[in-house]
Amino acid sequence: AEPAVCRRRSPCPLLLSSLPAAVAYSKPRLATFWYYAKVELAPPTPGEIPKAIDSMKAMVRSFQSGRLAQLTVREALRNGLVATEVLMWFYIGEIIGKRGLIGYNV
Amino acid sequence: MIPPVQVSPLIKFTRYSALLVGMIYGKKRYDYLKPIAEEERRIEAEEKKKREELERIAKELAEASEDSILK
């Protein structure tokens, strides 16, 4: 009872008989992932949105007051990395919106 | 295990709004590109038909005009 794709080539990596081993391997790792993702990747609760807007205003004010000159290079690099990660979420959203991984399947 | 990091609400908010904006952008661009691609495919199919017609005529002419006793 192997999936159809296995009948054409051998050795076949998709044996159903290896499924329980795969599940046993991934269960604890999924648990760790879920443990961190519940806190770190969770969307903002409605109560956090005003806090986010406040931090945005504070950021704008700090740029205006010239605190930019006191940034260390390390802090600037860290902020740059965080900004890059936020930008990558846009591309992931685009993948979801165009319903294809690479290119537009028109 | 080390406890998970408390992400600042600003970062969470911008992440998920970037995700939403990306989804909308992808959908809009897909809807824009789809009719253009269909139009191109239609034009390509027509041109192909015309080309094949011309080739067929040329082939028939060539076959009719070559005379050889080896046929």
Backbone of each chain as nested JSON, in Angstrom:
{
  "chains": [
    {"id": "A", "residues": [
      {"number": 1, "name": "ALA", "atoms": {"N": [0.841, -1.204, 0.0], "CA": [0.0, 0.0, 0.0], "C": [0.861, 1.234, 0.0]}},
      {"number": 2, "name": "GLU", "atoms": {"N": [1.699, 1.327, -1.011], "CA": [2.551, 2.516, -1.102], "C": [1.87, 3.543, -1.995]}},
      {"number": 3, "name": "PRO", "atoms": {"N": [2.167, 4.821, -1.801], "CA": [1.556, 5.844, -2.658], "C": [1.983, 5.651, -4.111]}},
      {"number": 4, "name": "ALA", "atoms": {"N": [1.184, 6.173, -5.024], "CA": [1.365, 5.887, -6.447], "C": [2.742, 6.31, -6.926]}},
      {"number": 5, "name": "VAL", "atoms": {"N": [3.293, 7.357, -6.368], "CA": [4.547, 7.861, -6.875], "C": [5.685, 6.884, -6.601]}},
      {"number": 6, "name": "CYS", "atoms": {"N": [5.509, 5.968, -5.634], "CA": [6.59, 5.059, -5.298], "C": [6.693, 3.924, -6.298]}},
      {"number": 7, "name": "ARG", "atoms": {"N": [5.618, 3.682, -7.049], "CA": [5.677, 2.492, -7.903], "C": [6.612, 2.693, -9.061]}},
      {"number": 8, "name": "ARG", "atoms": {"N": [6.973, 3.928, -9.372], "CA": [7.788, 4.149, -10.558], "C": [9.266, 4.166, -10.273]}},
      {"number": 9, "name": "ARG", "atoms": {"N": [9.667, 4.504, -9.053], "CA": [11.104, 4.519, -8.823], "C": [11.428, 3.773, -7.546]}},
      {"number": 10, "name": "SER", "atoms": {"N": [12.647, 3.34, -7.466], "CA": [13.138, 2.663, -6.263], "C": [14.598, 3.041, -6.103]}},
      {"number": 11, "name": "PRO", "atoms": {"N": [15.181, 3.236, -4.911], "CA": [14.457, 3.132, -3.637], "C": [13.571, 4.342, -3.395]}},
      {"number": 12, "name": "CYS", "atoms": {"N": [12.458, 4.11, -2.748], "CA": [11.46, 5.152, -2.616], "C": [11.487, 5.748, -1.218]}},
      {"number": 13, "name": "PRO", "atoms": {"N": [11.635, 7.052, -1.084], "CA": [11.692, 7.628, 0.273], "C": [10.337, 7.844, 0.905]}},
      {"number": 14, "name": "LEU", "atoms": {"N": [9.251, 7.562, 0.191], "CA": [7.933, 7.949, 0.712], "C": [7.17, 6.748, 1.248]}},
      {"number": 15, "name": "LEU", "atoms": {"N": [7.853, 5.767, 1.845], "CA": [7.154, 4.58, 2.314], "C": [6.232, 4.934, 3.47]}},
      {"number": 16, "name": "LEU", "atoms": {"N": [5.001, 4.445, 3.378], "CA": [4.058, 4.671, 4.469], "C": [4.512, 3.974, 5.738]}},
      {"number": 17, "name": "SER", "atoms": {"N": [5.369, 2.95, 5.585], "CA": [5.78, 2.202, 6.773], "C": [6.683, 3.04, 7.654]}},
      {"number": 18, "name": "SER", "atoms": {"N": [7.314, 4.126, 7.068], "CA": [8.18, 4.957, 7.898], "C": [7.414, 6.086, 8.561]}},
      {"number": 19, "name": "LEU", "atoms": {"N": [6.088, 6.124, 8.38], "CA": [5.308, 7.237, 8.932], "C": [5.348, 7.299, 10.45]}},
      {"number": 20, "name": "PRO", "atoms": {"N": [5.147, 6.188, 11.177], "CA": [5.203, 6.3, 12.652], "C": [6.55, 6.801, 13.148]}},
      {"number": 21, "name": "ALA", "atoms": {"N": [7.646, 6.421, 12.486], "CA": [8.957, 6.917, 12.917], "C": [9.053, 8.417, 12.689]}},
      {"number": 22, "name": "ALA", "atoms": {"N": [8.527, 8.88, 11.55], "CA": [8.585, 10.316, 11.258], "C": [7.772, 11.1, 12.287]}},
      {"number": 23, "name": "VAL", "atoms": {"N": [6.593, 10.54, 12.64], "CA": [5.748, 11.232, 13.623], "C": [6.451, 11.283, 14.967]}},
      {"number": 24, "name": "ALA", "atoms": {"N": [7.079, 10.18, 15.357], "CA": [7.75, 10.134, 16.66], "C": [8.924, 11.098, 16.693]}},
      {"number": 25, "name": "TYR", "atoms": {"N": [9.597, 11.269, 15.536], "CA": [10.727, 12.194, 15.493], "C": [10.265, 13.63, 15.614]}},
      {"number": 26, "name": "SER", "atoms": {"N": [9.175, 13.945, 14.917], "CA": [8.812, 15.36, 14.819], "C": [7.966, 15.835, 15.984]}},
      {"number": 27, "name": "LYS", "atoms": {"N": [7.345, 14.916, 16.751], "CA": [6.447, 15.375, 17.825], "C": [7.132, 16.289, 18.835]}},
      {"number": 28, "name": "PRO", "atoms": {"N": [8.286, 15.857, 19.445], "CA": [8.893, 16.771, 20.431], "C": [9.377, 18.063, 19.804]}},
      {"number": 29, "name": "ARG", "atoms": {"N": [9.871, 17.97, 18.551], "CA": [10.359, 19.204, 17.917], "C": [9.224, 20.152, 17.61]}},
      {"number": 30, "name": "LEU", "atoms": {"N": [8.091, 19.584, 17.197], "CA": [6.909, 20.428, 16.985], "C": [6.478, 21.073, 18.294]}},
      {"number": 31, "name": "ALA", "atoms": {"N": [6.61, 20.293, 19.401], "CA": [6.201, 20.836, 20.703], "C": [7.083, 22.029, 21.063]}},
      {"number": 32, "name": "THR", "atoms": {"N": [8.409, 21.922, 20.836], "CA": [9.283, 23.064, 21.136], "C": [8.934, 24.243, 20.254]}},
      {"number": 33, "name": "PHE", "atoms": {"N": [8.719, 23.948, 18.97], "CA": [8.377, 25.042, 18.053], "C": [7.116, 25.754, 18.53]}},
      {"number": 34, "name": "TRP", "atoms": {"N": [6.107, 24.953, 18.905], "CA": [4.835, 25.554, 19.329], "C": [5.022, 26.366, 20.612]}},
      {"number": 35, "name": "TYR", "atoms": {"N": [5.883, 25.854, 21.505], "CA": [6.129, 26.536, 22.771], "C": [6.678, 27.943, 22.537]}},
      {"number": 36, "name": "TYR", "atoms": {"N": [7.611, 28.057, 21.585], "CA": [8.16, 29.388, 21.309], "C": [7.233, 30.211, 20.425]}},
      {"number": 37, "name": "ALA", "atoms": {"N": [6.587, 29.539, 19.451], "CA": [5.786, 30.291, 18.48], "C": [4.56, 30.915, 19.133]}},
      {"number": 38, "name": "LYS", "atoms": {"N": [4.029, 30.235, 20.19], "CA": [2.833, 30.785, 20.837], "C": [3.092, 32.187, 21.378]}},
      {"number": 39, "name": "VAL", "atoms": {"N": [4.347, 32.444, 21.807], "CA": [4.65, 33.757, 22.386], "C": [5.275, 34.666, 21.35]}},
      {"number": 40, "name": "GLU", "atoms": {"N": [6.218, 34.108, 20.55], "CA": [7.01, 35.01, 19.713], "C": [6.346, 35.315, 18.39]}},
      {"number": 41, "name": "LEU", "atoms": {"N": [5.601, 34.333, 17.827], "CA": [5.029, 34.567, 16.505], "C": [3.549, 34.919, 16.576]}},
      {"number": 42, "name": "ALA", "atoms": {"N": [3.034, 35.142, 17.786], "CA": [1.599, 35.366, 17.896], "C": [1.244, 36.734, 17.34]}},
      {"number": 43, "name": "PRO", "atoms": {"N": [0.048, 36.863, 16.733], "CA": [-0.364, 38.186, 16.266], "C": [-0.651, 39.102, 17.438]}},
      {"number": 44, "name": "PRO", "atoms": {"N": [-0.623, 40.428, 17.215], "CA": [-0.848, 41.345, 18.335], "C": [-2.302, 41.282, 18.813]}},
      {"number": 45, "name": "THR", "atoms": {"N": [-2.499, 41.218, 20.119], "CA": [-3.86, 41.273, 20.656], "C": [-4.389, 42.695, 20.483]}},
      {"number": 46, "name": "PRO", "atoms": {"N": [-5.722, 42.873, 20.452], "CA": [-6.251, 44.229, 20.237], "C": [-5.774, 45.225, 21.28]}},
      {"number": 47, "name": "GLY", "atoms": {"N": [-5.413, 44.758, 22.494], "CA": [-4.935, 45.695, 23.507], "C": [-3.541, 46.197, 23.233]}},
      {"number": 48, "name": "GLU", "atoms": {"N": [-2.801, 45.459, 22.388], "CA": [-1.41, 45.862, 22.157], "C": [-1.295, 46.888, 21.056]}},
      {"number": 49, "name": "ILE", "atoms": {"N": [-2.357, 47.085, 20.304], "CA": [-2.246, 47.989, 19.145], "C": [-2.001, 49.43, 19.565]}},
      {"number": 50, "name": "PRO", "atoms": {"N": [-2.691, 49.965, 20.619], "CA": [-2.334, 51.337, 21.031], "C": [-0.899, 51.45, 21.517]}},
      {"number": 51, "name": "LYS", "atoms": {"N": [-0.386, 50.351, 22.171], "CA": [1.013, 50.401, 22.606], "C": [1.93, 50.489, 21.394]}},
      {"number": 52, "name": "ALA", "atoms": {"N": [1.559, 49.76, 20.325], "CA": [2.387, 49.817, 19.123], "C": [2.394, 51.21, 18.525]}},
      {"number": 53, "name": "ILE", "atoms": {"N": [1.203, 51.855, 18.517], "CA": [1.126, 53.204, 17.945], "C": [1.943, 54.16, 18.792]}},
      {"number": 54, "name": "ASP", "atoms": {"N": [1.929, 53.955, 20.144], "CA": [2.731, 54.824, 21.005], "C": [4.219, 54.671, 20.726]}},
      {"number": 55, "name": "SER", "atoms": {"N": [4.671, 53.428, 20.55], "CA": [6.103, 53.237, 20.276], "C": [6.478, 53.845, 18.938]}},
      {"number": 56, "name": "MET", "atoms": {"N": [5.53, 53.801, 17.97], "CA": [5.827, 54.426, 16.675], "C": [6.018, 55.918, 16.857]}},
      {"number": 57, "name": "LYS", "atoms": {"N": [5.106, 56.549, 17.661], "CA": [5.237, 57.993, 17.865], "C": [6.534, 58.31, 18.586]}},
      {"number": 58, "name": "ALA", "atoms": {"N": [6.887, 57.458, 19.583], "CA": [8.133, 57.705, 20.311], "C": [9.331, 57.604, 19.385]}},
      {"number": 59, "name": "MET", "atoms": {"N": [9.258, 56.643, 18.419], "CA": [10.358, 56.492, 17.48], "C": [10.495, 57.743, 16.616]}},
      {"number": 60, "name": "VAL", "atoms": {"N": [9.347, 58.239, 16.126], "CA": [9.389, 59.438, 15.277], "C": [9.968, 60.608, 16.048]}},
      {"number": 61, "name": "ARG", "atoms": {"N": [9.536, 60.748, 17.338], "CA": [10.034, 61.857, 18.133], "C": [11.532, 61.747, 18.359]}},
      {"number": 62, "name": "SER", "atoms": {"N": [12.003, 60.508, 18.58], "CA": [13.427, 60.362, 18.841], "C": [14.245, 60.666, 17.592]}},
      {"number": 63, "name": "PHE", "atoms": {"N": [13.691, 60.361, 16.41], "CA": [14.398, 60.737, 15.195], "C": [14.476, 62.246, 15.067]}},
      {"number": 64, "name": "GLN", "atoms": {"N": [13.355, 62.92, 15.445], "CA": [13.345, 64.373, 15.298], "C": [14.283, 65.035, 16.29]}},
      {"number": 65, "name": "SER", "atoms": {"N": [14.441, 64.44, 17.488], "CA": [15.251, 65.112, 18.503], "C": [16.723, 64.816, 18.343]}},
      {"number": 66, "name": "GLY", "atoms": {"N": [17.091, 64.112, 17.258], "CA": [18.512, 63.946, 16.985], "C": [19.178, 62.844, 17.773]}},
      {"number": 67, "name": "ARG", "atoms": {"N": [18.352, 61.923, 18.355], "CA": [18.987, 60.829, 19.078], "C": [19.666, 59.866, 18.124]}},
      {"number": 68, "name": "LEU", "atoms": {"N": [19.45, 60.124, 16.823], "CA": [20.029, 59.243, 15.817], "C": [21.54, 59.219, 15.921]}},
      {"number": 69, "name": "ALA", "atoms": {"N": [22.151, 60.359, 16.341], "CA": [23.603, 60.426, 16.399], "C": [24.154, 59.574, 17.532]}},
      {"number": 70, "name": "GLN", "atoms": {"N": [23.292, 59.194, 18.509], "CA": [23.81, 58.445, 19.655], "C": [23.645, 56.953, 19.483]}},
      {"number": 71, "name": "LEU", "atoms": {"N": [23.152, 56.526, 18.325], "CA": [22.971, 55.092, 18.093], "C": [24.327, 54.439, 17.912]}},
      {"number": 72, "name": "THR", "atoms": {"N": [24.543, 53.322, 18.589], "CA": [25.766, 52.58, 18.299], "C": [25.582, 51.804, 17.007]}},
      {"number": 73, "name": "VAL", "atoms": {"N": [26.708, 51.425, 16.397], "CA": [26.63, 50.662, 15.149], "C": [25.946, 49.326, 15.412]}},
      {"number": 74, "name": "ARG", "atoms": {"N": [26.235, 48.752, 16.563], "CA": [25.628, 47.455, 16.888], "C": [24.11, 47.575, 16.954]}},
      {"number": 75, "name": "GLU", "atoms": {"N": [23.638, 48.656, 17.608], "CA": [22.185, 48.836, 17.689], "C": [21.59, 49.059, 16.308]}},
      {"number": 76, "name": "ALA", "atoms": {"N": [22.32, 49.849, 15.492], "CA": [21.797, 50.131, 14.155], "C": [21.705, 48.856, 13.341]}},
      {"number": 77, "name": "LEU", "atoms": {"N": [22.742, 48.006, 13.451], "CA": [22.7, 46.741, 12.717], "C": [21.545, 45.879, 13.194]}},
      {"number": 78, "name": "ARG", "atoms": {"N": [21.34, 45.838, 14.507], "CA": [20.246, 45.023, 15.037], "C": [18.913, 45.524, 14.537]}},
      {"number": 79, "name": "ASN", "atoms": {"N": [18.724, 46.844, 14.554], "CA": [17.477, 47.387, 14.047], "C": [17.297, 47.092, 12.565]}},
      {"number": 80, "name": "GLY", "atoms": {"N": [18.419, 47.138, 11.83], "CA": [18.338, 46.82, 10.414], "C": [17.905, 45.389, 10.172]}},
      {"number": 81, "name": "LEU", "atoms": {"N": [18.434, 44.467, 10.988], "CA": [18.043, 43.066, 10.841], "C": [16.561, 42.885, 11.14]}},
      {"number": 82, "name": "VAL", "atoms": {"N": [16.09, 43.535, 12.201], "CA": [14.672, 43.4, 12.556], "C": [13.808, 43.953, 11.432]}},
      {"number": 83, "name": "ALA", "atoms": {"N": [14.232, 45.12, 10.878], "CA": [13.447, 45.721, 9.791], "C": [13.423, 44.795, 8.578]}},
      {"number": 84, "name": "THR", "atoms": {"N": [14.574, 44.16, 8.286], "CA": [14.606, 43.236, 7.157], "C": [13.649, 42.07, 7.38]}},
      {"number": 85, "name": "GLU", "atoms": {"N": [13.63, 41.564, 8.613], "CA": [12.728, 40.449, 8.87], "C": [11.28, 40.864, 8.684]}},
      {"number": 86, "name": "VAL", "atoms": {"N": [10.931, 42.055, 9.13], "CA": [9.557, 42.526, 8.958], "C": [9.232, 42.649, 7.473]}},
      {"number": 87, "name": "LEU", "atoms": {"N": [10.232, 43.129, 6.672], "CA": [9.986, 43.249, 5.242], "C": [9.778, 41.896, 4.594]}},
      {"number": 88, "name": "MET", "atoms": {"N": [10.48, 40.86, 5.071], "CA": [10.316, 39.538, 4.477], "C": [8.898, 39.013, 4.665]}},
      {"number": 89, "name": "TRP", "atoms": {"N": [8.238, 39.406, 5.766], "CA": [6.848, 38.98, 5.951], "C": [5.968, 39.484, 4.818]}},
      {"number": 90, "name": "PHE", "atoms": {"N": [6.338, 40.666, 4.253], "CA": [5.564, 41.178, 3.113], "C": [5.644, 40.198, 1.953]}},
      {"number": 91, "name": "TYR", "atoms": {"N": [6.85, 39.666, 1.698], "CA": [7.0, 38.749, 0.562], "C": [6.28, 37.44, 0.82]}},
      {"number": 92, "name": "ILE", "atoms": {"N": [6.263, 37.006, 2.102], "CA": [5.499, 35.798, 2.405], "C": [4.011, 36.052, 2.163]}},
      {"number": 93, "name": "GLY", "atoms": {"N": [3.537, 37.24, 2.543], "CA": [2.147, 37.584, 2.259], "C": [1.887, 37.58, 0.765]}},
      {"number": 94, "name": "GLU", "atoms": {"N": [2.862, 38.057, -0.025], "CA": [2.669, 38.073, -1.467], "C": [2.567, 36.653, -2.006]}},
      {"number": 95, "name": "ILE", "atoms": {"N": [3.37, 35.737, -1.478], "CA": [3.29, 34.339, -1.903], "C": [1.909, 33.784, -1.632]}},
      {"number": 96, "name": "ILE", "atoms": {"N": [1.362, 34.124, -0.434], "CA": [0.025, 33.633, -0.095], "C": [-1.009, 34.249, -1.029]}},
      {"number": 97, "name": "GLY", "atoms": {"N": [-0.826, 35.537, -1.36], "CA": [-1.837, 36.211, -2.158], "C": [-1.841, 35.752, -3.601]}},
      {"number": 98, "name": "LYS", "atoms": {"N": [-0.652, 35.419, -4.13], "CA": [-0.637, 35.01, -5.525], "C": [-0.788, 33.504, -5.661]}},
      {"number": 99, "name": "ARG", "atoms": {"N": [-0.907, 32.784, -4.514], "CA": [-1.159, 31.352, -4.507], "C": [-0.151, 30.576, -5.337]}},
      {"number": 100, "name": "GLY", "atoms": {"N": [1.114, 30.905, -5.207], "CA": [2.15, 30.171, -5.894], "C": [3.458, 30.521, -5.249]}},
      {"number": 101, "name": "LEU", "atoms": {"N": [4.391, 29.549, -5.257], "CA": [5.633, 29.82, -4.54], "C": [6.542, 30.733, -5.37]}},
      {"number": 102, "name": "ILE", "atoms": {"N": [6.707, 30.403, -6.666], "CA": [7.639, 31.159, -7.5], "C": [6.853, 31.663, -8.693]}},
      {"number": 103, "name": "GLY", "atoms": {"N": [6.75, 32.958, -8.859], "CA": [6.128, 33.5, -10.042], "C": [4.62, 33.419, -9.984]}},
      {"number": 104, "name": "TYR", "atoms": {"N": [3.995, 34.167, -10.867], "CA": [2.547, 34.221, -10.916], "C": [2.063, 33.189, -11.928]}},
      {"number": 105, "name": "ASN", "atoms": {"N": [1.259, 32.226, -11.501], "CA": [0.779, 31.185, -12.401], "C": [-0.465, 31.664, -13.126]}},
      {"number": 106, "name": "VAL", "atoms": {"N": [-0.242, 32.611, -14.078], "CA": [-1.391, 33.099, -14.824], "C": [-1.557, 32.255, -16.067]}}
    ]},
    {"id": "B", "residues": [
      {"number": 1, "name": "MET", "atoms": {"N": [14.819, 24.832, 29.02], "CA": [14.833, 25.68, 27.817], "C": [14.744, 27.136, 28.244]}},
      {"number": 2, "name": "ILE", "atoms": {"N": [15.359, 27.985, 27.451], "CA": [15.254, 29.412, 27.772], "C": [13.823, 29.853, 27.472]}},
      {"number": 3, "name": "PRO", "atoms": {"N": [13.29, 30.743, 28.3], "CA": [11.908, 31.178, 28.07], "C": [11.811, 31.973, 26.776]}},
      {"number": 4, "name": "PRO", "atoms": {"N": [10.656, 31.97, 26.13], "CA": [10.537, 32.698, 24.868], "C": [10.635, 34.208, 25.074]}},
      {"number": 5, "name": "VAL", "atoms": {"N": [11.126, 34.869, 24.04], "CA": [11.336, 36.319, 24.107], "C": [9.993, 37.017, 23.976]}},
      {"number": 6, "name": "GLN", "atoms": {"N": [9.815, 38.071, 24.775], "CA": [8.6, 38.874, 24.636], "C": [8.832, 39.89, 23.533]}},
      {"number": 7, "name": "VAL", "atoms": {"N": [8.133, 39.685, 22.406], "CA": [8.347, 40.577, 21.267], "C": [7.585, 41.871, 21.502]}},
      {"number": 8, "name": "SER", "atoms": {"N": [8.19, 42.992, 21.116], "CA": [7.528, 44.274, 21.331], "C": [6.299, 44.372, 20.44]}},
      {"number": 9, "name": "PRO", "atoms": {"N": [5.24, 45.035, 20.95], "CA": [3.989, 45.093, 20.163], "C": [4.172, 45.807, 18.835]}},
      {"number": 10, "name": "LEU", "atoms": {"N": [5.124, 46.765, 18.786], "CA": [5.349, 47.46, 17.522], "C": [5.792, 46.481, 16.446]}},
      {"number": 11, "name": "ILE", "atoms": {"N": [6.729, 45.595, 16.807], "CA": [7.24, 44.648, 15.822], "C": [6.137, 43.681, 15.397]}},
      {"number": 12, "name": "LYS", "atoms": {"N": [5.337, 43.218, 16.382], "CA": [4.244, 42.291, 16.043], "C": [3.261, 42.961, 15.092]}},
      {"number": 13, "name": "PHE", "atoms": {"N": [2.917, 44.211, 15.422], "CA": [1.94, 44.933, 14.621], "C": [2.449, 45.126, 13.2]}},
      {"number": 14, "name": "THR", "atoms": {"N": [3.741, 45.572, 13.06], "CA": [4.252, 45.811, 11.716], "C": [4.406, 44.504, 10.95]}},
      {"number": 15, "name": "ARG", "atoms": {"N": [4.776, 43.42, 11.638], "CA": [4.913, 42.146, 10.941], "C": [3.6, 41.723, 10.306]}},
      {"number": 16, "name": "TYR", "atoms": {"N": [2.545, 41.721, 11.115], "CA": [1.28, 41.217, 10.601], "C": [0.647, 42.191, 9.628]}},
      {"number": 17, "name": "SER", "atoms": {"N": [0.897, 43.489, 9.767], "CA": [0.373, 44.396, 8.747], "C": [1.149, 44.237, 7.456]}},
      {"number": 18, "name": "ALA", "atoms": {"N": [2.473, 43.949, 7.544], "CA": [3.227, 43.672, 6.321], "C": [2.697, 42.421, 5.654]}},
      {"number": 19, "name": "LEU", "atoms": {"N": [2.362, 41.399, 6.451], "CA": [1.798, 40.171, 5.89], "C": [0.499, 40.462, 5.152]}},
      {"number": 20, "name": "LEU", "atoms": {"N": [-0.368, 41.249, 5.797], "CA": [-1.664, 41.575, 5.186], "C": [-1.471, 42.36, 3.902]}},
      {"number": 21, "name": "VAL", "atoms": {"N": [-0.59, 43.372, 3.964], "CA": [-0.352, 44.196, 2.775], "C": [0.202, 43.328, 1.647]}},
      {"number": 22, "name": "GLY", "atoms": {"N": [1.104, 42.405, 2.001], "CA": [1.651, 41.515, 0.983], "C": [0.585, 40.648, 0.352]}},
      {"number": 23, "name": "MET", "atoms": {"N": [-0.336, 40.12, 1.162], "CA": [-1.398, 39.277, 0.611], "C": [-2.252, 40.074, -0.358]}},
      {"number": 24, "name": "ILE", "atoms": {"N": [-2.609, 41.305, 0.044], "CA": [-3.453, 42.128, -0.822], "C": [-2.708, 42.459, -2.111]}},
      {"number": 25, "name": "TYR", "atoms": {"N": [-1.406, 42.79, -1.982], "CA": [-0.618, 43.143, -3.166], "C": [-0.534, 41.961, -4.114]}},
      {"number": 26, "name": "GLY", "atoms": {"N": [-0.285, 40.749, -3.555], "CA": [-0.182, 39.569, -4.404], "C": [-1.482, 39.298, -5.136]}},
      {"number": 27, "name": "LYS", "atoms": {"N": [-2.594, 39.407, -4.402], "CA": [-3.883, 39.144, -5.036], "C": [-4.163, 40.145, -6.142]}},
      {"number": 28, "name": "LYS", "atoms": {"N": [-3.887, 41.439, -5.868], "CA": [-4.194, 42.468, -6.858], "C": [-3.336, 42.285, -8.103]}},
      {"number": 29, "name": "ARG", "atoms": {"N": [-2.045, 41.991, -7.892], "CA": [-1.16, 41.859, -9.036], "C": [-1.54, 40.642, -9.863]}},
      {"number": 30, "name": "TYR", "atoms": {"N": [-1.952, 39.544, -9.185], "CA": [-2.396, 38.35, -9.899], "C": [-3.61, 38.667, -10.761]}},
      {"number": 31, "name": "ASP", "atoms": {"N": [-4.574, 39.4, -10.163], "CA": [-5.769, 39.743, -10.932], "C": [-5.446, 40.653, -12.1]}},
      {"number": 32, "name": "TYR", "atoms": {"N": [-4.389, 41.465, -11.957], "CA": [-3.998, 42.349, -13.058], "C": [-3.315, 41.564, -14.16]}},
      {"number": 33, "name": "LEU", "atoms": {"N": [-2.47, 40.593, -13.772], "CA": [-1.674, 39.884, -14.778], "C": [-2.471, 38.818, -15.506]}},
      {"number": 34, "name": "LYS", "atoms": {"N": [-3.541, 38.291, -14.864], "CA": [-4.237, 37.158, -15.467], "C": [-4.862, 37.484, -16.825]}},
      {"number": 35, "name": "PRO", "atoms": {"N": [-5.652, 38.569, -16.969], "CA": [-6.221, 38.826, -18.298], "C": [-5.172, 39.127, -19.35]}},
      {"number": 36, "name": "ILE", "atoms": {"N": [-4.061, 39.763, -18.914], "CA": [-3.003, 40.061, -19.883], "C": [-2.411, 38.766, -20.415]}},
      {"number": 37, "name": "ALA", "atoms": {"N": [-2.192, 37.795, -19.528], "CA": [-1.617, 36.526, -19.977], "C": [-2.583, 35.777, -20.88]}},
      {"number": 38, "name": "GLU", "atoms": {"N": [-3.898, 35.844, -20.556], "CA": [-4.877, 35.156, -21.402], "C": [-4.922, 35.764, -22.78]}},
      {"number": 39, "name": "GLU", "atoms": {"N": [-4.836, 37.109, -22.84], "CA": [-4.837, 37.793, -24.124], "C": [-3.632, 37.354, -24.945]}},
      {"number": 40, "name": "GLU", "atoms": {"N": [-2.469, 37.291, -24.275], "CA": [-1.261, 36.889, -24.994], "C": [-1.387, 35.475, -25.514]}},
      {"number": 41, "name": "ARG", "atoms": {"N": [-1.992, 34.586, -24.69], "CA": [-2.131, 33.202, -25.128], "C": [-3.065, 33.112, -26.327]}},
      {"number": 42, "name": "ARG", "atoms": {"N": [-4.122, 33.932, -26.287], "CA": [-5.091, 33.914, -27.394], "C": [-4.429, 34.364, -28.673]}},
      {"number": 43, "name": "ILE", "atoms": {"N": [-3.637, 35.468, -28.568], "CA": [-2.963, 35.998, -29.748], "C": [-1.963, 34.984, -30.272]}},
      {"number": 44, "name": "GLU", "atoms": {"N": [-1.253, 34.327, -29.324], "CA": [-0.264, 33.333, -29.726], "C": [-0.936, 32.189, -30.463]}},
      {"number": 45, "name": "ALA", "atoms": {"N": [-2.113, 31.745, -29.973], "CA": [-2.808, 30.647, -30.633], "C": [-3.239, 31.048, -32.034]}},
      {"number": 46, "name": "GLU", "atoms": {"N": [-3.706, 32.296, -32.204], "CA": [-4.132, 32.734, -33.54], "C": [-2.966, 32.778, -34.505]}},
      {"number": 47, "name": "GLU", "atoms": {"N": [-1.847, 33.378, -34.004], "CA": [-0.678, 33.493, -34.875], "C": [-0.192, 32.114, -35.269]}},
      {"number": 48, "name": "LYS", "atoms": {"N": [-0.246, 31.169, -34.305], "CA": [0.233, 29.825, -34.598], "C": [-0.63, 29.197, -35.687]}},
      {"number": 49, "name": "LYS", "atoms": {"N": [-1.951, 29.421, -35.57], "CA": [-2.838, 28.864, -36.582], "C": [-2.509, 29.416, -37.961]}},
      {"number": 50, "name": "LYS", "atoms": {"N": [-2.269, 30.74, -38.011], "CA": [-1.964, 31.35, -39.311], "C": [-0.671, 30.815, -39.874]}},
      {"number": 51, "name": "ARG", "atoms": {"N": [0.337, 30.693, -38.958], "CA": [1.63, 30.206, -39.419], "C": [1.509, 28.793, -39.954]}},
      {"number": 52, "name": "GLU", "atoms": {"N": [0.744, 27.952, -39.231], "CA": [0.639, 26.561, -39.667], "C": [-0.087, 26.478, -40.997]}},
      {"number": 53, "name": "GLU", "atoms": {"N": [-1.089, 27.355, -41.19], "CA": [-1.796, 27.403, -42.466], "C": [-0.825, 27.732, -43.597]}},
      {"number": 54, "name": "LEU", "atoms": {"N": [0.01, 28.767, -43.377], "CA": [0.974, 29.158, -44.408], "C": [1.956, 28.032, -44.674]}},
      {"number": 55, "name": "GLU", "atoms": {"N": [2.377, 27.378, -43.588], "CA": [3.338, 26.297, -43.785], "C": [2.714, 25.165, -44.576]}},
      {"number": 56, "name": "ARG", "atoms": {"N": [1.432, 24.913, -44.278], "CA": [0.755, 23.814, -44.979], "C": [0.671, 24.122, -46.465]}},
      {"number": 57, "name": "ILE", "atoms": {"N": [0.328, 25.394, -46.786], "CA": [0.228, 25.787, -48.195], "C": [1.586, 25.67, -48.859]}},
      {"number": 58, "name": "ALA", "atoms": {"N": [2.643, 26.144, -48.149], "CA": [3.978, 26.087, -48.731], "C": [4.387, 24.645, -48.971]}},
      {"number": 59, "name": "LYS", "atoms": {"N": [4.042, 23.773, -48.019], "CA": [4.438, 22.373, -48.179], "C": [3.736, 21.753, -49.384]}},
      {"number": 60, "name": "GLU", "atoms": {"N": [2.452, 22.057, -49.54], "CA": [1.712, 21.477, -50.655], "C": [2.252, 21.965, -51.982]}},
      {"number": 61, "name": "LEU", "atoms": {"N": [2.598, 23.269, -52.006], "CA": [3.175, 23.808, -53.236], "C": [4.486, 23.113, -53.552]}},
      {"number": 62, "name": "ALA", "atoms": {"N": [5.303, 22.927, -52.495], "CA": [6.597, 22.295, -52.723], "C": [6.4, 20.875, -53.222]}},
      {"number": 63, "name": "GLU", "atoms": {"N": [5.448, 20.168, -52.634], "CA": [5.249, 18.787, -53.069], "C": [4.741, 18.719, -54.485]}},
      {"number": 64, "name": "ALA", "atoms": {"N": [3.86, 19.669, -54.818], "CA": [3.293, 19.632, -56.164], "C": [4.32, 20.017, -57.214]}},
      {"number": 65, "name": "SER", "atoms": {"N": [5.243, 20.914, -56.853], "CA": [6.128, 21.442, -57.89], "C": [7.343, 20.568, -58.111]}},
      {"number": 66, "name": "GLU", "atoms": {"N": [7.687, 19.7, -57.163], "CA": [8.884, 18.898, -57.412], "C": [8.452, 17.673, -58.218]}},
      {"number": 67, "name": "ASP", "atoms": {"N": [9.061, 17.532, -59.353], "CA": [8.735, 16.33, -60.123], "C": [9.966, 15.478, -60.238]}},
      {"number": 68, "name": "SER", "atoms": {"N": [9.771, 14.271, -59.878], "CA": [10.907, 13.372, -59.952], "C": [10.375, 12.001, -60.29]}},
      {"number": 69, "name": "ILE", "atoms": {"N": [11.153, 11.274, -61.006], "CA": [10.669, 9.956, -61.408], "C": [10.835, 8.94, -60.295]}},
      {"number": 70, "name": "LEU", "atoms": {"N": [11.422, 9.407, -59.201], "CA": [11.649, 8.477, -58.102], "C": [10.426, 8.347, -57.197]}},
      {"number": 71, "name": "LYS", "atoms": {"N": [9.332, 8.997, -57.519], "CA": [8.164, 8.95, -56.606], "C": [7.3, 7.749, -56.933]}}
    ]}
  ]
}
